[in-house]
Structures are given as structure tokens and as C-alpha cells.
Amino acid sequence: MEKELPELNTVIRTFANEAEAHIAQAVLDASGIDSNLIRDDASGMMPWLQWLHPIRLVVCEEDSRAAVELLDTPPGPTLIP
């Protein structure tokens, strides 16, 4: 019997820029938090609709606190002086 996947239903961030949304999703994915982006821009054919209907980053409710903390954490030190 297949394991039921958790429902991704909690919006933790909205973005007007698709690149920033994908970066935030990649941060969550790298930490093992499942997420999804919900867009209402006619499948990318009308990207200006993202200003009216921002891209929503969603996670399951039990991961929402950890996801928000992770995205709010400032980046660590870099190798560039």
C-alpha cells in the first residue's frame, strides 16, 4: 500500500519574481522540506499576472514553522572576502 503524501496547503511566502520563488523552493528542498509553487500566470504565457496574483510557496502545515525559520535565517559566512 502506498504511503499517503502530506497535503501542501500552508502558504509561507509570496513572490512577484519567479527566480526568487525558485531559489526559496531550492533552499527548502535542500533541507528536506517538500514544497510547491502555485502560479496563476497562464502557465508562464502571461508573466505580468504575477504582479496581480503573486507566486505562492506552499508547504505542509507541520513543516511550516521550520520552513519559515529556514527562509528567515540570514546566510552564513561566504568564502569571498
Summary of the structure (lengths in Angstrom):
residues: 81
radius of gyration: 14.5
end to end distance: 53.0
largest distance: 53.0
contacts: 181
relative contact order: 0.26
helix: 36%
strand: 19%
